[in-house]
């Protein structure tokens, strides 16, 4: 059972239509080794904007650092606020690592 508790929402702001990375450093109190990490950005209006899992190419774990790569095509033409959640599954024991809002700023033309 995990002893990791997220105390605050995290706001992420990015420019719509740009390639971007979102990087998290997880405290050593919750070791990522042996887990499958997942990230999802979503809204009631648009549904799921983006999903990534550590067994795929868009989410990379290096020690306690998680890097999520989002291609420009995912956010092109979108703007507004989306919810996001980052979690780790260790043999069915799911622990939330972070959550909050992803704000996409309107594309500059």
C-alpha positions in Angstrom: 0.0 0.0 0.0 1.4 3.4 -1.0 2.0 6.2 1.5 2.2 8.9 -1.2 -0.4 11.7 -1.0 -0.9 14.5 -3.5 -1.8 17.6 -1.6 -2.3 20.2 -4.4 -3.6 20.4 -7.9 -0.9 21.2 -10.5 -1.6 23.6 -13.3 0.2 23.0 -16.6 0.1 25.7 -19.3 1.1 25.0 -22.9 0.7 26.6 -26.3 -1.9 24.7 -28.5 -0.4 23.3 -31.7 3.2 23.1 -30.3 5.2 20.0 -29.6 5.8 19.8 -25.8 7.2 17.8 -23.0 5.7 17.6 -19.5 8.2 16.5 -16.9 7.5 15.3 -13.4 10.0 14.4 -10.7 8.5 12.1 -8.2 9.8 12.1 -4.6 11.8 9.0 -3.5 9.1 8.3 -0.9 7.2 6.6 -3.8 9.7 4.6 -6.0 8.5 4.2 -9.6 10.5 1.0 -10.2 8.2 -2.0 -10.9 5.2 0.1 -11.8 3.3 1.0 -14.9 2.8 4.8 -15.1 -0.1 6.3 -17.0 -1.1 9.9 -17.9 -4.5 11.1 -19.3 -5.7 14.6 -20.3 -9.5 14.9 -20.8 -12.5 17.1 -20.6 -16.3 16.7 -20.6 -16.6 18.6 -23.9 -13.7 16.9 -25.9 -13.4 13.6 -24.1 -9.9 12.2 -23.9 -7.4 14.6 -25.4 -4.3 12.5 -24.8 -3.3 9.2 -23.1 0.2 7.8 -22.5 1.6 4.8 -20.7 5.1 3.9 -19.7 5.0 0.8 -21.9 4.6 3.1 -25.0 6.7 5.7 -26.7 5.1 8.9 -25.3 5.9 8.4 -21.6 9.5 7.7 -20.5 10.7 7.0 -17.0 14.3 7.6 -16.0 14.8 7.0 -12.3 12.2 9.2 -10.5 11.7 11.5 -13.5 8.7 11.0 -15.8 8.7 12.7 -19.3 5.5 12.9 -21.3 5.8 14.0 -24.9 2.8 15.5 -26.7 2.9 16.1 -30.5 1.7 19.3 -32.0 -1.0 17.4 -33.9 -2.7 16.4 -30.6 -3.5 20.0 -29.6 -3.7 21.8 -32.9 -6.9 23.8 -33.2 -7.8 23.3 -29.5 -7.7 25.7 -26.6 -9.2 25.8 -23.1 -8.8 23.9 -19.9 -8.5 20.1 -19.6 -8.2 17.9 -16.5 -5.3 15.6 -16.2 -4.2 12.7 -14.0 -0.9 10.8 -13.6 -0.9 7.5 -11.8 1.1 4.4 -11.2 -0.1 0.8 -11.1 2.0 -1.7 -9.2 0.3 -5.1 -9.5 -3.2 -3.6 -9.1 -2.2 -1.1 -6.4 -3.0 2.2 -8.1 -1.5 5.4 -6.7 -2.2 8.9 -7.9 1.0 10.7 -8.5 -0.5 14.0 -9.6 -3.6 15.7 -11.0 -4.8 19.2 -12.0 -5.5 21.3 -15.0 -3.9 21.5 -18.4 -4.5 24.9 -20.0 -4.0 25.1 -23.7 -3.5 28.7 -24.9 -4.9 29.6 -28.3 -2.6 29.1 -31.2 -0.8 32.2 -32.5 -1.1 32.7 -36.2 
